Amino acid sequence: MSAGQISEGPGCITWWGFSPACDLMDMGEERCKGEVNVLLVGSADLRHILKTMAGLQDSERLHVSPQNSCVSLGLLLLLLLSAESKHACVVLLQVWVVESSMEVIARQLLLLYLALMPQESMGNKEKTEVFLELFGNSEIRSQTAETLKCAASQLLLSVTELQETPTHSCLNTTQLKFRERDELARIFKAWLQPQPSSSVLMPKAWDYRVREHLGRRYNCKSGSFDWDLIMKLHEKGCGVISKHEYVRWRERGLAFEMREGTYQITNPTLISSRVFNQQGNKVALRGYWGDIVSSPFLAFGIETNDQSLLKKQNGQHIKTAQDVSFANVQMLFQALSSQQSCCSDTAAAEPTDRKSVGIRDLMQLNGAAVTFLSTDALRKLPEKQKHSNFFKAIYFSASCAHQLGPMLRQIAAPDAVLVVELAKYILDLNREQEAGFERQVASIALEAGFEPWLEGRTSTAHAVFRKQKKLSC
C-alpha cells in the first residue's frame, strides 16, 4: 500500500510547515500600516500567525487618531463603538486562513486556544511546554492529555453554537460551511473520547511509516538518520538541531521532551485518515501520515533574535533546537500577553482552573483577529467585490504553490507582497529538484501578476514577490 518512498518523507498531510516563522507584516518594501488583511494558504501551523500578531507594535493597535491617513472612516467608527461595548475591539490585523484539511484547522484552533489561555489559568512556561508537546510529539504525557481534553470540550461547544458572530475574534469559524463545522465537531469528539475500534497505537503507526520510507535501509536506519541530519539539515544551516533530539524524533516521533515524565499516550491531534487503493477498493486507514524526515524543529527552533542561543563551544552548539523552540514560543506568548485588550474579560479576572476556561474567557488581543475559511475559499474569493484589492500580504506553502493563479491579481492590494515557501527543507528532494521548484514558483507567480522582490527576501526558505505595478488597479 506504499504511496512511494519519495512521498513518504513529508507525508500526505502537513502538520507543521517546512520553514521558520516570519512576520508577514514586515515582508514588503515597508511595514504594513493601517488595516492589514493577511491571507494564509496551507501554512499548516500557527508559526506565521503567532509571529505576525506578536510583532504588532503599539502604533498598530488601538492608538488611532483622525490624523492617521492610513486608517479608514469605518475603522474610526468601530473605535467609537468599542468605547460603548467592552467586547468590541478594533481590528487592525485580520488573518484569513485556508487549509485543505479540517484536521489541520482543528489543530490550529487547539493551538490558538492554548496560546490565548490567560496567565491566571496557565503560566507562560507551562503553556509553552504543553504547546510544543502537542505541536511536535507523537506521544504526550497524561497531564497534557487532560489539558487537551479540556480544550477540545470548549472548542466543541464553540463550533456547534449556531451564531453569526464569532465567540472569539481569533477563533472565528463562522465562515466555514455547516458540514465543515460538523467535521470539526467530529474531530474534537474523537480527541475527547477516542473509540477503541479506531484507536491508533502511535509507536506501531510511526514505525510503519519509517519502514515504508527507508525500505531496505531500515536495518541501518541510524546511518540514514545521521546522513539526513549532518549532510542535509546541518548543511542547510540547521546546526542547532542536535543529533540526540533529531534521532529521538526520527525513531519515535518525540521532538520535545522538556519535563521528566512518561510520554506514552498517543497524540490524537496527529492522527488522520489516508485512502489507499486495495485490490480495486478504496480503503481509509487511520494512522500517522505526516512528516517523518524534516522535523517540527523548523517552525520555531532554527532561527532566533537571541544570538546567545546560537553560541558554539569547540565548534558545537551549546543549545539545542528544543531550547531555541522553547525560548521563541515563550517570547511570542509573552508578547501576546502584553497585547491583551482592555476589552478582555480576563484582564481583571480572578484565578481560574484551566478546566473552566471557556472560549470567551481567553485573552482578547488588541487589534488582531483570525478567521478560518472553507477549503474551497481560494477560488471563490475573487467572486466577491469586497475582496477586490483586499489582501496586503499573501502566503502560500510549498504544498499549495500550484494553486497560485491569475485570481490573485483581483484580491491582492496594489502594494501587496506574496510570500511562497520553497522546498529547501523538504529533505527527500535533491538540489536540482529544489532549484527546479524555485524556478517553477517564480514562473507561476509571474503569470499571476507578481514579480520577484529580492530586497524583501531575508531567508532562502521563502521566495518574496510584489504585485506588478502595471497590473495594479
N, C-alpha and C positions, 0 to 999 in steps of 0.2 A: 504493500500500500504506500510505499515511499513516493513522495512527490518529486524526488530527485535531490541529490546531495547538495547541489548549489543553492537551492531554495530552502534547504533545511536549516541553514545557519541563522538568517534573520527571521525565519518563520513566516507564517501566513497572517499573523495578527501582530500589530505593533503596540506593545505595552509601554515602551519608552522610546524616546527619539534617538537618532544617531548623530547628535550634535550637541554642543553645550548650549546652555540657556543664553538668551540675548534680550536686551531691552529694545522692543520693536518701535518705541517712540524715538529712539536715538540712532536710527539707521540711515536717515536721509541726509540731505545737504545741511539741514539744521534741525534741531529738535522740534518735534511736532508741537504745535501750540493750539489753544482753544479746544473745541470739541474734536476729539480724535476717535474715529471708528477703525478698529483693527480686525481683520479677517484672518482666522487661522484655519487652514485646510489640512487635516491629517497630522496635526502636530503631536498626537498620541498621548502627551502628558501635560503637566502644568508648568513646565520649566519656563517657557516664554511668558505665560500669563503672570506667574509669580514675580519674575524679574521685572516685567514691564510695570506691573502695579506697584511693586516695591520702589521703583525708580521715580514714581510721581513726586515732583518737587512741590514745595509749599506754594509756589506761584501758580501751580497747575491744579490746585484743589479748590477750596471754596472762596479763596480770596479774589473775588471778581468785582471789577468796577466798571461803570458805564464807559470809562475812557478806554477800556481794553477793546481795541478794534477787532480782535480775533474771536470775541465772544458774541454769539448771535443774540437777537432780541428774545428768541424763545428761551434761551438759557437764562437770561436775566429774569424773565417772568417766572421760570422754575425756581430761581433763587428766592424770589419774593414769596412764592408759595411755600417754600421749605420753611420759612420763618413761622408759618402758621401750623405746620404739622411736623411733629418731631420724627415722623417716619419717612418724610420726604427729603431725599438727599440729592444734591446736584451732581450729575454725572458728566465728567469731562473726558473720561476714558471708557469707551464701550467696546468690549471684546466680543466678537461673534465667532462661534466655534462650529466647524463642520467636520464630522468624522464619518467613516464608513461602517462603523460597528457600534451597536448600542452597548456592548460590553466595555468598550473603551470610554464611552461617555459616562457610564456608571462609575468607572474607576476615577475619572476626573471629578465627578460630583463628590465622591467619597473623599478624595484628597483635598478638594477645596473645603469641604466641611471641616476636616481636621485643621487645615491652615487657618480657618476663621474661628476656631474654638477660642473663647475668651481665656485669658490667663488665669482668671479665677477658677476655671474648671480644669485647665491643664497648662502647666508652665511650658515655656518655650523649649526647654531642654528635653522634657519628656515628649512634648509634641513632635519635636524633630526626630527623636528616636522612633516613635510609632510611625510617623510619616515615611521615613526611609525604609523601615521594616516592611510595611505594606507595599511600598513602591517597588522595591527590588528583591524581596526574598520569596523564594518558592514555599518556604515554611516559616511559620511565625510562632511566637510564644503564646501561652494561654491568656496572659493579661492583654496582649494585643488583639487576640481573637475576641475577647469580651468587648473591647473598645470598638472593634469593627461591627459587632452585632448591634451595639447601641447606636452607632452612626447609621447603619443600614435601616434600622427601625424608623429613625427620624426621616431619612431620605424617602423611605417607602410612603410615609404619611404625606410628604411633600408632593410626590409625583402623582398620588392618587386623589389629591384635592382638586376639585373642579372649580377653578377660578381663573379669571382673565389676567389678573395682576400677579406677579411672582411673589412667592413667600419671602424670598431674599434676592436682592439685586444681583448678587454674584452666583446664584444658583437658579437662574431663570430657565425653566424648561417649558414655558408656556407656548413657545414656537414649535415644539415637537408635535407630530401627529399623534392621535389617540392610540394608535397601535404601537407607536414607538414608546409612548409613556407606559403602555401596558407591558411592553417588553422590559423596560426599566424596572417596573414593579416585580416582574417575574425574577429578574436578576437579584434584586435586593432580598426577595423572599428566599432565594436559594442561598444567599450569604447567611441569612438568619437561621434557616432550618434546612441544611443540605439533606437530600433524600439518600438513604443508604444505597439504593439501586443505581443512583447516578453519581455517587461519591467517587472521587479520584484520589488514588494514592500517589502523591507527588513524587516520591523517590522513584517509583516504577515509571511514571509518565516522563520524568526528566531523563532517566537512563535510556528509555526507548528513543527519545529524540537524539541523544548523544550517539547511540549506536547507528541510527539511520544516517546521521551526518558524517560520522567518521568511517563507517563501513569496515573495511579490513584493517584500518588504522586504529580501531577501538582498543586492541590489545596493547598498543603502545600509546595510549591517549595522553599520558603525561608529556611525552615528547611533542605531540601536536599542540597541547596547551602552551608549552614553553615557546614554541615557534610563533604561534599567533600573538603571544604577549610581547616577546622580545623583538622579533623580526617585523611585526606589523604595528601593534599599538605603540610600543616604545619608539619605533622609527617614525611614527606619525606625531610624536610629541607628547605621548601619554605616559611618560616615565614615572609619574607619581603613582600609577597603578602597580601595586606590589605583586610579586609572584604568589605570595601566600593567599592574598584575598582574591586574586583572579582565578587561581587554580581551585580554590574553595568554591567559587561561584560556578566555574565550568563543571565541576564534579557533581554538585548537588543543588545549585541554584541559590546559594546563600551568599548574598553580596554584603549585607551589613549585619555585623554581629557586635553590637555596642554594649550589651549587657550580658552578664552571666545568666544563663537560663537554658531551658530546653526548647530548641526550635524543631518541633515535630508535628505541628498542626498545619495541614495544607492551607495555603493562602488561596481562598476561593476566588479572590479578585483576579487571579492569573489563570483561571480555568475558563475554557471556551470550547465551542464545538467546531469540528472540521469535517467537511464532507469528503468522503472517499468513494471512488468507483470500484465496487467489489463484485466481480462476475456480472457486470452489466447493471447492477443495482447500486443506487446511491445510499451510502450509509454514513450517518453522522456519529462521530466519536468524540466523547468528552476527554479533554486532556490539556496538557500544556503545549501550546502551539506558537509561542513567542520566540524571541531572540535567545540563542544559546551560545553565541560567539562574541558579540561586540561588548556586551555588558551594560548594566544600568549606571555604571560609574560615569559614563559620558555626559549625562544630563547635568550633574552638579559637581562632579568630582575631578575634573581635569583642568579647570581654569578657576582663578581666583584673583581678587584685587589685593589680598593679603599675601605679599611675597614671602613672609616668614613661613607660610605653609609649604612653600616650594623649595626651601633651602635644602642643600645637599651636604653630606659629610662623607669624605672619601669616595666621592663620585656617586653616592647613593642618596636617594631622597630620604629625609628623616621622617616625614609624614607620609601617610598613605592616601589613596583616593577616598577611603571611608572618612578619614579625618577632614579632608577638603570638602566632601559632600556635607558632612555634619556642620562644619563652620558656615558654608554657604547657605544652607537651608535655614539654619538658626538665624543668620543675619537677615534673610528675607522675611522670616516670621517676626523678627523684632521691628523691621521696617513697617510691616503691615499693622502691627500693634500700635505703632506711633501714628498711623493714619486713621485710627478708629474714629468714626464720625461722632460729632456732638449729638447727632440724631439717633445714635445707637443706644438701645436699652441696656447694653452690657457695660456702658461706661461707668455707671454707678451701681452696678448690680452687686448683690450680696454673693459671697462664695457659694457655688452650687456644685452638686455632684455631676460628674460628666454624663451620667445616665439620663439626666434631666435636661440636657442641652438641646432644646428644640431649634428648628431652623431659624425662627425669629429671634432666638437668643444669641445667635452667632454675631460676631463683630460686623458692623456695617462700615465698610470702607469709605473714606472721604473722597468722593469723585470718581469711583470706579464701579463697573458693572460687567457681568459676564452672561451672555445669552447663548444657549445651545440650540442650533438649528437642525432641521431634518437632514437625513443622509443625502437627499437629492436636492438640497437647497442651492448648491453652487450653480446649477444650470437654470434655476428659477429666479435667482436674484436680479438679473438684468430685466426681467419682465415687469418689475415694479419701478415706477418713476421715482419713488423715494430713495432708491438705491443708486440712482444716477450720480456719478462723481462723488460717491459716498465714502469710500474707504481710503484713508491716508496711508495705511500700511497693510500689506497683504503677505501672508506667509504660506508657502507650500512645502510639505515634507517631500523627501526623496520618493517615497512610495506613491505620492499623489501628483508628482510633477507632470505626468502625462495628461492631467486634467486642465493644464494651462491652455487657454484658448482666447480667441478674439473677444469673448464676452467680458474679459477683464477690462477692456477699454471703456466699457459703459459704466462699470461700477467703481472704477478707480478714480480718485480725485486727481486734478491736474498735476499736483505735486506729489503724487503717490510714489511710495517705494515698494518694490517687490523683492522679497527675500525667499530664496529657494535653497532648501537643504541639499547638499551634494552627497555623493556616495563615498566620501573619504573614509568613514568608519564602518562601512559595510565590508567586513574583512574577507568575505568569500570572493570579492572581485579583485582582479589584478590591476596594475597601474594603467594598462591600456584601456580596460573597461571603465575605470574611474574617469579617465580623461575623455573617453567617448561619451560618457553620461553627461559630463560637464558641457561638452560641445553641443549635445542634443538639447540640454536645458537652455543654453544661450540661443539656439536656433528657434525653439518653441516660444521663448519669451519675446524674441524679436517679432515673430509672427503675431504675437498677442499685443504688440504695440509698446514694448519695453526695451530699452537699450541698456547695455552694461554700464554700471557706475562703479569704477574701480576704487574711487576715493572713499566710497562707503563700505568697502569690503575690509573688515577688520579681522576676518578669520577665513581660513581656507576650507572651513566646513560648510560655508554658505556662499552662494552667489547673490549679489545685490544688483538690482536693476531699478531704473527710474522711468517713468512714463515719458514717451517721446513727445516733445513739445508740439510737433506738427500734427500730432493726433489728439491733442488736448481740445476739450470743448470750450 
